[in-house]
Amino acid sequence: MQKNKYKNNQIKFQNQTLTLKEEIGQGAYSNIYSTSDSKYVAKVINQQFEAGYRSFLKEKEAYQNLRDHPNILKSLGNAEVSIKEGKIAILIIENCPKGSLFNIMAQTPKQQLMEQQIIRIIYEISQGLKYLHSKNIIHRDIKIENILYGEDNSFKICDFGSITSQKYTQIKNHPNLELLQEEIDKNTTPQYRCPEQIDVMLYKESSLDEKVDIFALGVLAYILMFKKPPFESKLAAINGHCYWPESCFFTEKMANLVKNMLKENSSERMSAQDVIFYIEKQLNFEKNDGIIDPMIFQKQKHDELKPGILNNLKKIIFCKFTDTKGWIFASLQYDENGPKQKYIRKLLVKAWQKREKKKTDKFYSILLDFLKENLNNQIIVLKILVLIHNYLKKGPQEAIYISYIRKVGPEHILQEIKSFYEGKESLNGSINNLIVKYCLLMEKKITLHKKYFDFFEGNFSLNPFLQSISMKFRPLNPVLLEDLLVYMQGLINFSKILIINHSLWKIQVSVVISLVDEMYCCISLFTHLYKTFKQSTNFNSFQYNKNLILQSIQELDTQFEFIYLLILKFFKRCQSITDSVFSSMVPKMPLEVVQYIKNIEILNNSIQQFNVFDFLNYSVNVFGLKIPFSFGYAILDACKNNTEIKEDDDTKLDKKRSIPQQDQFNTRREKILESQEGIFFNSK
């Protein structure tokens, strides 16, 4: 989204007019602007984003029922207006320039608050929650980012876009538990979910009420204490397996408070009033205890937080949680190394295992939010592009294309990056150029794979085609081969700006590794398709124009040799790099392949019965080049031998509910081989 898009617009509220000044923040569907009245900021939502507008309506509803409270962010009012940029919804809220609890953690030495400071935070948030709950409002998204520190030195709950007033004495009373689970997942943050939110089916006999906010507050308190979530996984949260360090400087009474907020059984969990009473009576809290050092805010004014501090803090807090958001943060650490492959693998495993649950949609939505916070950071943006490239290559086909229109997909993220960096002046212009060209390359990849969605996966595995039994034999349309050659020429053009001594060399190496893998998979597929195409011309019971076929093959022979030799040259250049680990990863490209393909006989009517699987299968190789194997199958094989991969949290929860798991990746290869018909590609 263009920065300062709504700047200088005037908005009328009650008896005053406010002017939108500078954009100072951004959310998934909103932009935060300073205003002509320094006491307030404006939260601007583009009404074309349905989810953002729904969130606005919930905040509007909440503020209609709330009056001034020191621990609730104040609102001056709201409006829906039409301006030249389109229809927008605006919420005018209290300005808290000292920032969120997250910012305070980042500014505090070693990001470690003292016990009395944490007690004050819990106490004031509990006061706010007590007030909300008295108004029959359940917040549902209590987290450190949603706690602001006001000019009056009070902690304030903000962001009421996820509120609900719905309570259930027993969850099973809800008419549709599947819809309820989906609604909860959309309006809560994974690390802060209580057991009855994590799995409504498992806890259908339990209540669902305001106690969810107390559990989230317990998670928040634990993070403030230990800088990580209390539970390593969803299953750990359900089983109450919270790790407490044997030696820490927090008192036993403090630990007991947090443990009572994190009770698995909601009926045993504290209420907001219970928390307030415990702090006042058991912890002897007094009004002036735990004041935040004002010096950190003086420092904040003169020394803007470096992105690395915030990103590293996010990594520390979230990367230990087995969840998409945590893995994204962990893979994109703010350093000059490439993305962490360990966490990319976890994201890919989940995408394949849970493809029917739209995990790719969730991945792109979270990644876009993370990008918006770091769009000006070349290091993070380059890592995001490498992550997307890996996701497109090795993820399920839903990572590239899906039949319905999704709100956030890879194209949206690439366009956001490209728009920001095209023509952007920078001291490091070569990196800007690399970023833009990488975006363009992946847009071409997406276009190619959408066109041939029924034929191959992101890593050019022929699995979709080999699983199909509905297509009758026809000769391969040369257009596919031509499209692959054009795409490989684009890969070669992109390679020319790589292996240059950029300042971000280690990240650039990860780009090169992804490109090498892309080239190798694509040329391997092309070699086998072209070989099969040439051999299929010998099939004597199908009629075609021999002159056109001959002309096409002559042109393809020339282009194939040209592209193959350029890729071979690039690989040799990569192998010459002094980094022995990197150079050893570059595959060998046999020179004999070119002559072998050129020498294949054509148009001799020698094949009586053409069976595509005699020429196109995973066991056939051309001087070592094989058709790329489906990454999904590789994951299944790994799952059979690796308990950690085999049973992620969702799988374990399904077992706990005794719902049988369906294998989504059963191949129908045997059925195809038994078929009477020869099978090949449909013409495009």
N, C-alpha and C positions, 0 to 999 in steps of 0.2 A: 504494500500500500504506500502511496506517495506520502512523504513526510510533509507536515504542515498543510495538508490538503484543505483543511477547514479554517485556516488562519484568517483573522480579520473579519470573520462573520460576526454580526451583532445579534444577540439573542435577548428577547424581552422576557423578564421574569417578574411576576408580581408588579411592583412599582418601580422597577429599575431595569436598565439595559446593560448587559455584560458583553464585552468584546472578547472573542477567542484570540489569545496571543500565541505563544510558542507551544509546540507539541513537546510534552515532557515525559511521556510514557506511552506504552502500547500494550494492549492485551490481544487475546485471540480475535475478538470481534469489536474492539473499542480502541479509541485514541484518547489520551488524557491531555488536556490543554490548560495552560495557565490562563487567567482571565484578567480583565481590567480591575477587578477587585482582588487584591492579593490574599484575602481571607478564604477565597474559594477557587476550586479548579472545576473544569467541565469534563465529564465523561461523555464522549461522543460515539454513538453507535450508528453505523450505516444500516438503514432498515432493510436493505436488500439481503442482509445476512439473517436468515430466519432464526437461527439459534441465538444470535446476539440480541435480536429484538425480543425474543421470549425472555431472555435474561433481564433485559431492561424492564419489561412488564412486571417481573417478579420483584425487582428492586423498587419499582414504583409502588407496588402493592405493599411491600414491607414498610416503606416510609410513610404511607398513609395511616398506618396503625401505630407508628412510633412517635414518641415525644423526645425532647432533649434528655440525653443520659450521658454522663461523662465517659462511659466506655463503649458508646456506640457512635460511629462516624455520623456527623450531622449532615443533613441535606437541606439546601435552600429551596429546592423545587425541581421540577422536571418539565420537559416540553417535547413536542413532536413538531418539527418545522420542515418546510421545503425551502431549499436554497439552490443555487445554480448547480451545485455538485450532486444534487439529488435529495431524497427524503432522509432526514436524520432524526434520531431520538437523543435527547440530551438530559443528563442528570447533573445538577450543580451540587457539589459536595464540599465539605470542609477541607481546606488545604492543610496537609501535614508534611511540611518540608523536611522534617527530620527523618522521614522515611518509614519503612516497615521494620518489623522485628528481624527480618532477614538482614537488612542493612545494618542494624545495630549489632547483630552477631558478627558480621563481616568486619566492622570497625573495632570491635572489642579485641584486646590483645589475645592472641591464640584462639580467637573466636570462642572464648570460654567465659560465660557469665557466672557470677557468684551465686551461691544458694539463695541468699536473701533477695537478690535481683530476680531470680527465677520465681521465687515465691510471690513477689509483688506482681509479676506478669500473670501468673496463674490466678491470683486473687482478683485482679482487675478484670481479666477476661471472664472469670466466673460471675462477677457482678453483672457484666454485660449479658452473659448467657441467662442468668436468672431473670433479667428483665425481658429478654426475648421470649423465654419459655413462658413467662407469665402472660404474654400476649399471644400465646399459642403459635409461636414461630420457631421452627427448627432450622438452624442455619445450614447445616450439612457440609460446609466447606471450611471449617476451622483449620487453619494452617498458618505457618509463620509468615507467609507472604500476605495473608489477609488480616494481620494485626498491625495497625499503624500507631506511631507514637506522636501524639498531638502536641501543639504548642503549649498546652496546659500541663504537659508532662504526664498525661494519662495514656494508657494503652487502649486503643479503640478497635472494635470489630468492624470490618468493612466488607464489601462485596456481598450483596444479598441476592445475587442472581441464581442461587441454587436452593432458596428456601422452600419449605413445604409446611403445611399445617396438618398433613395426613398422619394419623397414628393408628396403630393396630395392636390390640391386646394380644392377638395371635396373627402372625404373618399370613397364615393359611386363609384368613378371612378375606384377603385381597382376591378379586375375581380372576386375575391373570398374573401368576407369579413370574412368568417369563418377561412380560412387559414391565413388571415392577423392578426386576433385576436390571433390565436395560435402562430404565429411568434412573435408578440409583447410580449405575456406572457412569451415566452422562453427567451427573450433578455432584459427584464426589471425587476426591483425590485418593488414588489407590493406597498410598502409605498410611493414610489416616482412617481408613475404613474399619469399622468394628466387625466382629464375626457375623452378626446378623445382616450386615450390608454386603459382606463378601459373598455370602451364599444364602439366598433367601429360601431355597429348597431345603437345605440342610437344617435351617433354623426356623422352619415354618410353624413350629409350636411356640416359638419365642415371641416376645413383643417387639415392636419397632416404634420407637418414640424419641423424645428429646435426649435420651441417654446416649444416642449416637454422637452428640456434640461433646459429651463428657469424655467418651473414649478418644475422640480426636484431640481433645485438650490434653489427655494423658500422653498421647503420642507426641504432641508438641512439647510437653514438659520434658519427656525423655530425650528428644532431640536437642533441646537446650542444655540438658545435662551431659549427654554423651556424644553429641554431634553425629548421630546416626539413628535410624528408626529402631524401635524396640523389637521388631520382628523381622527375621531374615526372609520370610516368605508368607504367602497367604495361609498356608497350612499351619505354620508356626503361630500365626495370629489366632486361628481357630482353636488350636490346641493349647493356647496360653503359654507357649514356649518363649518367654521373654528372657533374654540374657541379662543378668545383672552382674557387673564386675565384682569380684570378691573384695577388691580394695579400691575405694573411691573416697573422695573428700565430702560426699554428701551424707547427711545424717540419716539414721534409720527411720526417723519420723517422716523425713522428706521422701524417702524411698517408699514407705508405706502409703503415703498420699497418692503417689503416682501409680502404684500397684492397684490401689482401690479404684482408680479411674479407669484402669485397663482390664478390669474383670471381664472374663469371657461372657458370663451370664449377666445380661442387662439388669435383671432384678437385683443383683448383688452390687451393681455399679453405683457409685455415688451420684447424687443429684448436684446441681449447681449450688444449692443451699448447703448441702453436706460439705462440699469443698470449702465454701466460705467459713462455715462453722469450724471445720477442722483446722484451717489456717489460723483463725483467730484464737482458738482454745488450745490446740495441741502444739502449734508452732509459735504461739505468742507474738503474732505479727502485729506491728504497730505502724502508724500512719507514715512515718518518715523512714521506714526500713526499705533497703534495696533500691535507693534512688540511682538512676542511670547517670554515670559521669557525664556532665555537660560538655566536657572538653572534647569528647569524640565528635560532637556536632560542629564544634569550631573547626576541627580538623577536616570534617566532611566538606565544609564550605570552601576551604582553600585547596583541598587535595581530593580531587574526584576519584572515586573508587575505580581501580583498574579492573577490566573485565575478568582478568585471571583470578582475582580474589573471590569474586562472586561465583565464577564457574567452578573453582576448586571447592568452594564451600558446598555448592550444589552436589558436586561429585561425592564429597565426603558424606553428605546426608543421604543421598539417594542410591548410590551405585551398589550398595550391599543388598538392596531390596530386589527380589526377583520379579521385576516388572518392566514393561516396555520403557516407561519414562526413565527409570533408573539406569537401564542399559544404554539408552541414548546419551544421557549425561555422561556416563562412564566411558563410552566410546569416544566422546568428543572433548577430551580434557584439553585445557588451555596450556599446551606446550608445543614444542616444535617437532614432535614425533608424529607419525601417521596415526590414524584412528586405531583404537585398541581392537584387534581382530577377535579377541575372546568374546567381547560383548556384541560385536557384529554377528558372530556365529549364533549367539543366544537369540538375537532378534530374528535371524533367519529361521532357526529351529521353530520358534513360536509361530512365525508366519505360515510355515508349512503345516505344523500340527493343528493350528486353529484357523485354517483358511476359511472354513464355513462361518466363523464368528467375526469376519470382517476385521481381522487384526491389522491388515495392511492399511485400512482407513484410519485406524487409531494411530498407527505408526506415523503416517504423514501429517496427521493433525497435530500430534505432539511435536514433531520435528519442525513444523512451520512456526509454532509458538516459540520454540527454542531459537529458530533463525531470527525472528523478529527482535529478540532481545540481543542478538549478536551480529546483526546485519553489517555493521561497520567494521567487524573484526575479520580480517583476511584469513587468519589462521583457522578460526572456527568455520568460516564459510567454505574454505577448501576441504576441510575434513567432512563437512556435511555433504559436499559433492561426491567425495570418495565413498561415503556411506551410502548415498543414494545409488551410485553406480553399482556397488556390491549388491544392494537390495534388488535392483532391476535385473541384474545378471543371475543371481542365485535364489531369489525369492520365487514364490509361486506366480503364475501368470497374472493373478489379481494385483500384483505389485506394479504391473505395467498398464493393464487395462481391465476394466470391469464394466458390465453391461449397463448398470445404472449410472446416473450422473452423481458423482460424489463431490462433497463440498471442498475437500482438500485432496489433491493427488500430486504426483511428482511434477506434472506440468505447472501447477500453481507455484510450487517452491522454486522451480527453475526460473520461471518468469519473474518472481520476486527478486531473485538474485541478479538476474540479467538486467532488469530495469534499473537496479541500484548501481551496478558497476559499469554499464555501458556509458562511455564518455566521461566517467568520473576521473577527475584529476587526482593524482596521488604521487607521493615520492617513490612509491614502488609500483609504477605503472605496468611493469611486466607481469606482476602477480594479478593485477586487475584484468589484463588481457587473457591470462591463463584461465581465470575464473569464468569470463564471458565465453571463451571458446569451448571450455568444458561443458558449460550449460547448453550451448548450441549442439555439441556432439551428442549429448544425452537426449535432447529433443529429437534428433534424427533417429536415435536408437528406438525411442518410444514409437515414432511414426512407423518405422520398419516392422517392429514387432506387432503393432496393432494390425497392420496390413496382412501379416502372415500368422495371425494369432492361432489358427487351427493347425499350424504346421510345426512350429518350434517354440521352445521356451526362451527365457532371457539369456541363458548360456548357450543357446543354439542346439540344445538337445531336441531330437525329433520325437520326444515322448508323446506330444498331442497327436501327431500323425500316426505313430506306431500303435496307439491305443484305439484308433478309429477303425470301425469295420463297415462303415456305411458308404465309403467312396469307391466307385468303380475305377478300373484302370483307364487312365489317359496318359499320353506322354507328358512329361514335365514341361510346363510353360517356361520358355527361356527368360521371361520377364523377371521371375524370381531370381534366377542366376544373375541377371543384369543388375537387379536391385542390390543384391549382396555385394557385387563388385563395386558399385557406386558407394555403398556404405563403407567398405574396406578402404577405398580411396580417401574417404573422410577421416578414417582412423589414422591413416598414414599422414595426412595433412596436419592433423592435430599433434602427431608425434614430433613434428618438426620444431615445435615450440617447447618441447620437453628436453630433459637432460642438459639444461642450461644452468649455469651457476647462479640460480636464484638464491635469495637469502633463506628461503624456507625449503632447503634441500631435502630434509628427511620427509616432509609431507609430500614434496614433489615425487620422491621415490615411490610412495604409496600410490600416487596417480599413475606412475609408469607401470607398476606391477599390475594394476587393474587394467590398464590399456593392453599390456602384453597378453594377459589372460583373454581379454576380449578378442584380440587379433587371432590368437591361436585357435580359440573355439570357432570363430567365424570361418577362418580359412580351412579348418578341418571339416566343418560341415559342407562348405562349398566344394571341396575336393571330392567328397563322397557323392554329393548330389550331381555334380558335373560328370563324374565317372558313370553313375547310374543312368544319367540322361543319355550319354553317348552310347552306352550299351543297350538302352531301351530302343534305340533306332534300328536295332537288328531284329526286333520282334516282328515276325513276318505276317501276322494277321491283323495289323492295324494300318490303316491308310493315312498318309500324310504327304505334304509337298516336300519332296526330297531336295529340290533346289533351295528352298527356304531354310530347311534344316542344315544343309551343307554350308550355306552362307553364314547362318547363325553360329555354327560350331567354329568356323574359321575365325570369326571375330572374337568369340569367347576364348579360344585357345590363346590368341594374342594378348587379350586383356588379363587372362589368368596368369600367364607367365610374367607379365609386367608387375602385377600386384604381388604375386608370390615372391618375386625377387626383391621387391621393395620391403616387404615384411621381413624377409631373411636378413636384409641389410640392417634394418632397425634392431632386430634381435642380436645381431653380432655387435652392434654399437652398445647395446645394453650389457652384453656379456663382457665388454671391455672395461666396464666400471670397476674401480678398485674394491668396492664393497663386495667381498666374496660371498656373503650370505645372499645378497640381492642377485648377483650374477649367476649363482647356482640355481636360482628359481626360474631362469629364462629357459624355455623348452627348446629342444633341438628341432631344426627344420631341415629334413633331408632334401638335398638338391635334386635327387633322382625323381622326385614326385612329378616335377614339371614334364620331364620327357616321357614318363610313364603315361601320364594323362593324355599328352599329345599323340601318343602312339596307339591309343585304343581304336580298334577298328569300328567303323560305323557303316550303316546302311547296307549290310550284306545279307539280311534276311536269314540269319543263321539260328535264331532262337525260336523254337516252336511254341513253347509255353513260358511266358515271362512271369516269374514270381519275384516281386520286388524285394522280398526278404533274402533272396540269394545274393543281392547286391547291396542292400541297405539295412544293416543291422549292427548291433554293438560289438560283435566279434570280428567283423571284417576290418582290416587295417591296410593302409597304403603306405608302406615304408614307415610304419609306426604311427601314422596319423589315424585316429579313430573318431567316429561320431561322438561328440560330447555326451556324457552320461547325465541323466536327469539328477539335479541336485536334490530333488525331493526323495528319490530312491536312496541316494547316499545318506540322507537324514534318517530314513527308515532303518537302513542297515545299522547306522550308529545307535539308533534307539534300541535295537535288539541287544546290543552289547554294552550299553552304557546307561545305567540306572538313572544317572543325573539328568541325561537328556531325555530318556524314555518317559520319565514321569515328572513333568513340570507341575506347578501348583494346580492348574486347572484339571490336569489328568488325575492327580491324586484326589482332588475334591470329587470328581466324577466317580471314582472308585468308592469314596466314602459314602456317596449317595446311592451306590450300587446301580448306577446307570452304565450299561455296557458301552464301551468305546467302539466306534465304527472306523475301520481302516479306510481312510479316504483315498488311498493311493494304490488300490488293487489294479494291477495291469490286466488288460484283456488280450495280451499278446498271444496266448495259447489259442484263444478263439480265432484270432486273425490268421494264425498259421494253419489252422484247420479249415479255414474258409476255402471254398471251391474257386472263388474269384481272385484274379490278380489285382493288387491294389497299388495305386500310385496317386500322385497329387492331382487334384482337380485343377483345371485350367483357371487362371485368374484373368 
